[in-house]
Amino acid sequence: MKRIKRRYLALAIDSGVVFDSREFMDAVWGAVGKLYGEYGASKSGLTMIDYDAEQGFAVIRVSLVAIDMARAALASMTRIGNKPIAVHVVSVSGTIKALYEKIKQ
Amino acid sequence: MRRLYADLHLCPNLNDPKHVSALINKASELGYRLIAIPLPPNCTDQEKRQIQKLCAEARMDFASRIDLKPRTPNELLSNLRRIRRRFEIVSVLCDSKNVSRQAAKDRRVDLLNFPPTDFRNRFFDMAEAELASNSVATLEIDMQLLLTLEGPTRTRLLSVLRKEAGIAEGFHLPIVLSSGASNEILLRKPVEMAALASLFDLSKESALEAVSKNPVAIVKRNREKLSPQFVAPGIRIVRKGKDC
């Protein structure tokens, strides 16, 4: 079986409001689903790896084939519920370790 | 070589200096190095300098821009005659076929903008693209609506944008992606703008050029034209005096 390649995305969450990780991840899934439908979203392999609500920082995992989809969906997010939000991709890496090293730099 | 990213359509509330400053700082934080803000036709040099100063503080370059909304081709021509030399970028909102055609063939127009949600009045077709490709006009796409619209309206907008981007690429007409953002939450990084452009099938390379090379080229060309040394395209004064 072919190994699924993945990428880790560090995200900066730009909002005056604090969201819990479930709320945030539901909104990400919602954005991917809105743009690419349920079939497209199912191929993205989105998983939450790390989340810091206070700092507005998150790390998510996506499959490599869906990275452009994920980027577009994250950029299209403008609100969670009625609260305005903007999500920016800070860094992308193939391993969690390398991602954190990149962010530190 | 590192790309220089530009957003030629920031729309802050010019009556609120704090809002202008916040939007400029956010654009700088997101990686833009050149921005343009539409100014009113009667804007003074002092107002321009104030915005320029804010941009300089945020380590960004500022280009003055005017958005024209003429109702007839004659109104467009008279507006262009009056304001062309006062602004670095001239954008025309084409909401009728006659105005679109005139704007596309006039070399004084830099950006062609079409009504975002009035899909019947988007006259960017092959004829328009051919006219524009023979002049210097560029198709401008505001990304703000892609973020704010939802449901069938966004689907329809994506479909129209896909068609227009395809036509523009077919005629080698440059595309400029602008934010059109009136608040900070609607601003996106240049790479994110390129990712959003993939929704209407613009390739990654073309999309990145649309937020870097294409807008920068417009500003560079117009600054050269507006400089006192400019005589004609390719000809400029290098020295003045009796010994020339």
Chai-1 contact restraints between the chains, C-beta under 6 A:
chainA,res_idxA,chainB,res_idxB,connection_type,confidence,min_distance_angstrom,max_distance_angstrom,comment,restraint_id
A,D68,B,S198,contact,1.0,0.0,6.0,A-B,restraint_1
A,R71,B,A195,contact,1.0,0.0,6.0,A-B,restraint_2
A,A72,B,A195,contact,1.0,0.0,6.0,A-B,restraint_3
A,A72,B,L196,contact,1.0,0.0,6.0,A-B,restraint_4
A,A72,B,S198,contact,1.0,0.0,6.0,A-B,restraint_5
A,A72,B,L199,contact,1.0,0.0,6.0,A-B,restraint_6
A,A75,B,R188,contact,1.0,0.0,6.0,A-B,restraint_7
A,A75,B,E192,contact,1.0,0.0,6.0,A-B,restraint_8
A,A75,B,A195,contact,1.0,0.0,6.0,A-B,restraint_9
A,A75,B,L196,contact,1.0,0.0,6.0,A-B,restraint_10
A,T78,B,L147,contact,1.0,0.0,6.0,A-B,restraint_11
A,P84,B,I185,contact,1.0,0.0,6.0,A-B,restraint_12
A,A86,B,I185,contact,1.0,0.0,6.0,A-B,restraint_13
A,H88,B,K189,contact,1.0,0.0,6.0,A-B,restraint_14
